[in-house]
């Protein structure tokens, strides 16, 4: 349905990325006092954006499965490591 309204998949993903950027800007500007939950939300949104860019604009979605798993694993491991650093340090 969305691809019918916006034209193609890349346009739809681009609009999601723009909306996520606006969300992080608004949430980041409204953050007072450095809440851990807000920081984790911003980090999660950033990694969703990274995954969307890798899959749709770097065409990893259509890559061979080992390459896709490598990229997905890298994004996941990096996210978990940064969350651990953010929460425990």
N, C-alpha and C positions, 0 to 999 in steps of 0.2 A: 504494500500500500504506500509506504513512504517513498519508495523508488518511483512510483507512478506520479506522485505529487512533485518531488524534487528533481526528477529526471533520471539520475543514475545513482548507483551505490556510493561512488566517491563523493558526490555532492551531499548526500545524506550524511556520510561520515564526517565530511568537512563541517557541516552545520552542527553536528553533535560536538565536534572539537571546539568550535566557536562558543557554543553554549557552555561547555565545561570550562573554557577559559574565562568567560564572564562570571561563572559561578565562583571559581577560585579567586578572582579579583574582588568580587563583592564580599565573600567570606573572609578573605585575607584583610580587607580594609576594615571590616567590622570587628576583627579580633582585637580584644583588649585583655591584657593580662597573660597572654601566651598559654591558652588552654591546650592540654595535650590532645583532647578529642578533636579539636579544630585542626591541629597540626597533622594528626593522622588522617583526617578527612582530606586535607589538601594533598597529602602524600599519595593517598589512594587515587584521587582524581588524576594526579599527574601520571601515575603508572597506568591507569586506564587509557589515558591519552597516548602514552608511549606505545602501548599494545595496539591501539587502533592505527596509529601511524605505521607501525611495522607491518601489520597485517594488510592494510589496504593501500597504502601509498608506496611501500617498499615491496609490495606484492609477495610477502611471505606466505600469505594465505594460500597461494597456488604453488608454493615451493614444495619440493620433496619433503616427506614427513620427517626425516631426521633433522633437516634444517629448521623446519617449523618448530619441532620440539626443542631444539637448541635455543632458538630465540625465545620461545615461551618460558623455558627453564631459566634462561638468563634474566628475563624480566621478573619472574617470580622470586628467584633467589636474591636478586638485588633489592626487590621490594621488602622481603622478609628481613634482610640484613639492615636496611635503613630503618625499618620499624623498630628492630631491636636496638639499634644505636639511639634512635630518638627516644624510646621509652626508658631504657635502662641506663643511659649515660647522661 
